[in-house]
């Protein structure tokens, strides 16, 4: 995968699809232990997705959005952040959420329709999953401005899809962030498909990164299947924001190897041959090949990671399935400080019918 932009739009890659280093690696990537930590996070993300899809297919979880093939975007972005920063995810960033301390149980509860799934025990100020497309981008500016007004060296990191860049919410957020020099980083997970609409039918722009130009902020591309590159690029953008130099826009080029969600059948609008052509670029095999070269990663280590991950997720699934559901009235309880009269009436009806 290569950058698609003009020379004015930088493109960064650190590890190629074959696992070989491309140029000088960032300092953290010279530490095998740190690479293993990133690798474990990628494996956990993909394994969590597989468990969630299995639960949904058996009627025990709601509609779910897998990040198959895109794990490096959210993991790399989250790995670049400090604990005190705030993460504003879309609906495919479970890898980043897991990195920042959200538990598999909490994520399963959320996708199962339980409000307690967004009551994170860790990462208390991180935002919950945002399903409406692009609506969290202005929120990111608000969070960043709160940091700026408080003179806190913190940054809001917003991850959104390529389709979100066609929304007015995102254009307005980028404009506000640029004008106010808000300490924020916007990461576009460009998986090439907004449900069934390819990027070429979403925009006439050569890149999504160049949408930063109108906002007066830096824009660049990164290989979104290279977790090392994503982390390095986001780290630079975070440092820039922390120094008071304002926001950045990063387009992570990746590919959605699965369906949009479990409610979708991608075979209706794209060919299997196209998907197959992108499998050699996927992030987990790429980093595993690199680890084998630089750290002697072997079958025994691989199997140990898979076994530990499977056990963790099995415990989470068992806990999720054993959790008693909340009363129906709780659907009204977490939106308004003071419930409007018409909703209060509906809440009473829900209690009477339960």
VOGU-3710 file (C-alpha; in Angstrom, 3 decimals, decimal comma):
1> xxxxxxxxxx> 0,000/0,000/0,000  1,373/3,366/-1,015  0,309/6,924/-0,450  -2,073/8,410/-2,982  -1,331/12,061/-2,470  0,727/14,779/-4,063  4,262/15,560/-2,899  2,750/18,090/-0,486  1,030/15,265/1,433  3,693/13,223/3,281
11> xxxxxxxxxx> 3,309/9,453/3,533  4,952/7,397/6,295  5,713/3,687/6,451  8,102/1,990/8,887  7,513/-1,730/8,270  6,559/-3,102/4,866  4,036/-5,861/4,136  6,867/-8,418/4,172  7,885/-7,384/7,694  11,070/-5,641/6,607
21> xxxxxxxxxx> 11,974/-2,264/8,090  11,694/0,699/5,758  14,370/3,235/6,638  15,170/4,160/10,223  12,680/2,966/12,807  11,466/5,204/15,647  13,157/4,619/18,986  10,293/2,645/20,542  10,357/0,203/17,616  13,940/-0,762/18,418
31> xxxxxxxxxx> 12,716/-2,255/21,691  11,495/-5,843/21,088  9,411/-5,774/24,264  7,490/-2,776/22,993  6,911/-4,458/19,641  5,589/-7,549/21,417  3,249/-5,334/23,432  1,876/-3,854/20,208  1,587/-7,311/18,674  -0,379/-8,650/21,647
41> xxxxxxxxxx> -2,755/-5,698/21,322  -3,352/-6,430/17,633  -4,011/-10,117/18,359  -6,341/-9,269/21,247  -8,306/-6,911/19,018  -8,775/-9,452/16,237  -9,628/-12,206/18,704  -12,135/-9,969/20,473  -13,782/-9,237/17,135  -14,040/-12,952/16,341
51> xxxxxxxxxx> -15,622/-13,637/19,746  -18,073/-10,752/19,333  -19,096/-11,884/15,847  -19,628/-15,444/17,128  -21,859/-14,130/19,932  -23,831/-12,003/17,487  -24,307/-14,856/15,026  -25,766/-16,968/17,826  -28,197/-14,256/18,897  -26,395/-13,213/22,066
61> xxxxxxxxxx> -25,012/-9,817/20,995  -26,336/-6,896/18,989  -25,097/-5,688/15,610  -21,298/-5,451/15,759  -18,645/-3,684/13,676  -15,475/-5,731/13,261  -12,105/-4,060/12,675  -10,676/-7,012/10,719  -7,585/-5,786/8,870  -7,742/-2,330/10,460
71> xxxxxxxxxx> -6,500/-3,113/13,958  -3,285/-1,111/13,584  -5,114/2,217/13,213  -6,727/2,384/16,641  -4,013/0,421/18,449  -1,288/2,638/16,999  -3,173/5,830/17,822  -3,910/4,742/21,394  -0,334/3,564/21,946  0,888/7,059/21,086
81> xxxxxxxxxx> -1,350/8,711/23,678  -0,692/9,520/27,315  -3,150/8,231/29,937  -4,395/11,774/30,604  -5,323/12,372/26,952  -8,905/11,713/25,854  -9,874/9,181/23,187  -12,978/9,794/21,091  -13,629/6,619/19,085  -16,019/5,856/16,307
91> xxxxxxxxxx> -17,565/2,364/16,247  -14,531/0,384/15,034  -11,859/1,422/17,524  -12,120/-1,392/20,063  -8,383/-2,006/19,673  -7,584/1,469/20,959  -10,157/1,193/23,712  -8,695/-2,107/24,919  -5,205/-0,571/24,913  -6,435/2,275/27,107
101> xxxxxxxxxx> -7,974/-0,011/29,696  -11,546/-0,558/28,566  -12,253/-4,225/29,326  -13,596/-6,865/26,929  -16,550/-7,284/29,293  -17,410/-3,588/29,080  -17,281/-3,689/25,285  -19,488/-6,784/25,152  -21,982/-5,147/27,487  -22,081/-2,076/25,250
111> xxxxxxxxxx> -22,679/-4,083/22,066  -25,254/-6,109/23,974  -27,250/-2,940/24,633  -26,287/-2,511/28,270  -25,598/1,080/29,355  -23,094/-0,162/31,930  -20,759/-1,020/29,061  -19,925/2,678/28,677  -19,188/3,164/32,383  -15,483/2,469/32,036
121> xxxxxxxxxx> -13,625/1,595/35,225  -10,427/2,847/33,601  -10,057/5,669/31,047  -12,887/7,446/32,841  -12,820/10,524/30,614  -12,579/8,680/27,300  -15,754/8,978/25,254  -18,028/6,010/24,599  -18,462/4,402/21,194  -19,946/6,870/18,688
131> xxxxxxxxxx> -22,255/5,217/16,159  -23,624/8,384/14,461  -21,132/9,084/11,684  -18,822/12,011/12,407  -20,894/13,546/15,208  -18,051/13,123/17,717  -15,640/15,333/15,747  -17,068/18,609/17,152  -17,013/16,997/20,599  -13,277/16,472/20,163
141> xxxxxxxxxx> -12,824/20,190/19,551  -14,814/20,957/22,688  -12,686/18,597/24,757  -9,501/20,090/23,306  -10,649/23,621/24,038  -11,362/22,657/27,642  -7,749/21,497/27,886  -6,529/24,726/26,330  -8,591/26,939/28,631  -7,340/25,007/31,658
151> xxxxxxxxxx> -3,759/25,218/30,364  -3,450/21,432/30,551  -0,925/19,603/28,366  -3,547/17,130/27,180  -4,825/16,248/23,718  -8,134/15,001/22,313  -7,690/12,184/19,782  -10,647/11,576/17,478  -10,753/8,539/15,173  -13,316/8,502/12,378
161> xxxxxxxxxx> -13,950/6,692/9,105  -13,432/7,833/5,537  -17,198/8,251/5,121  -17,268/10,696/8,020  -15,103/13,131/6,051  -18,102/13,718/3,786  -20,131/15,000/6,738  -20,523/18,655/7,648  -19,806/17,833/11,292  -16,231/16,899/10,397
171> xxxxxxxxxx> -15,608/19,906/8,140  -16,916/22,212/10,854  -14,831/20,500/13,524  -11,629/20,800/11,477  -12,389/24,449/10,780  -12,999/25,235/14,452  -9,934/23,304/15,559  -7,773/25,201/13,084  -9,111/28,630/13,984  -8,791/28,041/17,714
181> xxxxxxxxxx> -5,564/25,991/17,525  -7,273/23,351/19,613  -4,926/20,605/20,917  -6,513/17,800/18,939  -5,550/15,044/16,522  -7,992/13,681/13,962  -7,204/10,216/12,592  -9,105/9,047/9,518  -9,433/5,272/9,319  -9,598/5,124/5,528
191> xxxxxxxxxx> -10,693/1,532/4,973  -11,841/2,496/1,456  -15,525/1,768/2,068  -18,275/3,819/3,735  -20,585/0,807/4,043  -21,053/0,080/0,314  -19,717/3,386/-1,054  -16,059/3,415/-2,167  -13,883/6,454/-1,546  -13,903/7,412/-5,227
201> xxxxxxxxxx> -17,668/7,984/-5,001  -17,407/9,943/-1,759  -15,019/12,671/-2,833  -13,190/14,069/-5,845  -10,177/14,871/-3,657  -7,019/12,890/-4,412  -6,525/12,272/-0,688  -8,535/12,678/2,479  -5,474/14,154/4,175  -5,666/17,240/1,968
211> xxxxxxxxxx> -8,997/18,136/3,570  -6,738/19,639/6,219  -5,662/22,362/3,775  -8,953/24,264/3,943  -8,776/24,158/7,746  -5,249/25,563/7,729  -3,770/22,611/9,590  -1,167/19,947/8,696  -2,409/16,852/6,899  -0,509/13,663/6,133
221> xxxxxxxxxx> -0,933/10,008/5,224  0,345/6,923/7,001  0,293/3,232/6,173  -2,635/2,221/8,365  -1,589/-1,439/8,282  1,740/-0,568/9,918  1,138/-0,129/13,651  4,645/1,244/14,163  4,124/3,966/11,568  0,686/4,891/12,929
231> xxxxxxxxxx> 2,071/5,224/16,439  5,053/7,284/15,257  2,966/9,695/13,188  0,352/10,167/15,917  3,127/10,706/18,490  4,491/13,566/16,386  1,042/15,109/16,046  0,439/14,792/19,787  3,748/16,500/20,550  2,811/19,324/18,199
241> xxxxxxxxxx> -0,572/19,783/19,895  0,986/19,664/23,363  3,458/22,370/22,357  0,584/24,710/21,504  0,903/24,405/17,732  -2,647/23,197/17,172  -4,389/20,252/15,530  -3,372/17,754/12,858  -5,219/15,497/10,427  -3,827/12,023/9,716
251> xxxxxxxxxx> -5,205/9,733/7,016  -4,426/6,097/7,811  -4,622/4,021/4,628  -5,962/0,555/5,365  -8,654/-1,811/4,056  -11,813/-3,301/5,512  -11,338/-7,047/5,053  -14,753/-7,944/6,468  -18,312/-6,701/6,237  -19,211/-3,192/7,390
261> xxxxxxxxxx> -21,064/-4,720/10,326  -22,731/-8,031/11,074  -25,841/-6,554/9,398  -23,966/-6,195/6,092  -23,024/-8,550/3,245  -20,085/-6,949/1,455  -20,150/-9,552/-1,330  -23,108/-7,649/-2,791  -20,964/-4,681/-3,762  -17,316/-5,778/-4,019
271> xxxxxxxxxx> -15,467/-8,714/-5,544  -13,687/-11,378/-3,519  -10,626/-10,832/-5,705  -10,350/-7,243/-4,500  -10,474/-8,318/-0,866  -7,959/-11,125/-1,427  -5,498/-8,658/-2,938  -5,418/-6,715/0,345  -4,884/-9,654/2,712  -1,064/-9,652/2,199
281> xxxxxxxxxx> -0,963/-6,100/3,614  -2,798/-6,848/6,881  -1,129/-5,641/10,094  -0,803/-8,756/12,261  1,170/-10,943/9,860  3,299/-7,918/8,993  4,398/-7,320/12,578  4,770/-11,048/13,251  7,207/-11,357/10,331  9,137/-8,371/11,658
291> xxxxxxxxxx> 9,290/-9,862/15,162  10,562/-13,148/13,762  13,427/-11,271/12,152  14,417/-8,889/14,951  13,378/-10,792/18,087  13,289/-14,461/17,140  9,512/-14,692/17,540  8,618/-18,363/17,236  5,673/-20,766/17,207  5,749/-21,355/20,963
301> xxxxxxxxxx> 5,516/-17,624/21,705  2,735/-17,249/19,158  0,716/-20,092/20,640  1,163/-18,693/24,139  -0,254/-15,314/23,096  -3,196/-16,979/21,372  -3,943/-19,187/24,373  -3,757/-16,303/26,855  -5,958/-14,134/24,649  -8,525/-16,903/24,159
311> xxxxxxxxxx> -8,733/-17,521/27,914  -9,181/-13,808/28,651  -11,978/-13,473/26,121  -13,717/-16,644/27,227  -13,853/-15,299/30,786  -15,228/-11,991/29,498  -17,892/-13,732/27,416  -18,957/-15,884/30,362  -19,225/-12,815/32,594  -21,217/-10,964/29,932
321> xxxxxxxxxx> -23,669/-13,823/29,461  -24,076/-14,163/33,233  -24,857/-10,444/33,716  -28,512/-9,845/34,516  -30,070/-7,315/32,114  -30,903/-3,820/33,251  -34,515/-2,719/33,673  -36,053/-1,291/30,490  -36,435/2,115/32,156  -32,667/2,634/32,214
331> xxxxxxxxxx> -32,779/3,550/28,522  -34,118/6,919/29,714  -31,647/7,488/32,519  -28,362/8,511/30,905  -29,143/11,296/28,434  -30,780/14,195/30,291  -29,929/15,739/33,655  -33,652/16,472/34,007  -35,881/14,167/31,982  -38,371/16,029/29,709
341> xxxxxxxxxx> -42,003/15,500/30,642  -42,896/13,405/27,587  -39,983/11,050/28,222  -40,785/10,892/31,920  -44,238/9,635/30,945  -42,720/7,009/28,673  -40,409/5,932/31,476  -43,362/5,419/33,805  -45,074/3,328/31,132  -41,927/1,223/30,743
351> xxxx> -41,811/0,599/34,498  -45,488/-0,336/34,575  -44,997/-2,807/31,737  -41,914/-4,469/33,209
//
